[in-house]
Amino acid sequence: MTAHDAAAHRPLVEVDLLSVAFRGRTGTVRAVEDVSFAVHPGECVAIVGESGSGKSVTARSLVGLNGREAIPAATALRVDGRDALGFSQRDWRAVRGRFAGLVLQDALVSLDPLRTVGQEAGEAIRHHRLEPRGRVRDRVLDTLRAVGMPDPERRIGAYPHELSGGCGSAR
């Protein structure tokens, strides 16, 4: 097996015994305990569980967004083959938007109410210079079409409160 073949078969994300705790005024609270999984190229993985079970904390750990009060620990946390346990904020910024992203489930609190869908979606493309400045809008429109957004030409200029919270439909 060549080095290229090995890289093609290694997990994009590998999590082994991830635990996350948070420091608080009354002590430390464990939010996630001993979570393990891997995501290989072409796979789609869902993290499911009851409200408060640690799904969002786990997802935030994969993009370095748990905050300063978080105390993550894991046997392994690899992102694109790199050991993410020692990532600096600069390392995480290079991962977010270019390799991985996080879309929280409630757009009304996750998206900036003063910015349009196009501004929000185009931010990572601009930040990581994935397209020339003049092509960002086209890339955002292509992405909205690819995810099945109805009427993407109109939605790109919409604000979060103008989108439906329902599945598969937008006002």
C-alpha positions, 0 to 999 in steps of 0.5 A: 500500500502506498502512502497515498493509499494509506492516507485515503483510508485513514479516518478524517476524524478519529475520536478515542475515549473523549471526555469533556468537563467544565469548570464552574463555581461549584466544581467540575461538571462532566459533560461527555464521558468516553465517546469513541468513533471515527469518520472515514472518507465518504461516510456520514456519521450521526451523533444522537441522544437525548437533550443534554447528553453531550452531542453539542459538546462532542461536536464543538470538541471536533472544531475546538469551540468548547471555550476556555472553561472546557477540560477536554481529555482523550486517548486520541483526537485526530483531525485530518491525521493530525493530533488535535489535542495539542492544537493552538487557536491558530491551528483550530482556525485553520481547520474550521471552515476549510476542513470542518465546520459546525452548523448548530441546530437552531438557526435563530440563535446560531446565526447572526441576526444582522447578517444575511445567509449569504454573508454568514455562508460566505465568511469561511470562503472569504476567510480561507481564500477558497475563491477569489473575492468575486466568486464567493457569491457564486460559491455560496449559491452553488452550496445552497443549491447542493443542500436543497435550499429552495429559491437560493437566489432569494435566500442568499439575501435573507436574514435568519429570522426570514427562514423557516425552522421547519424541515425541507421548507423555507418561507 
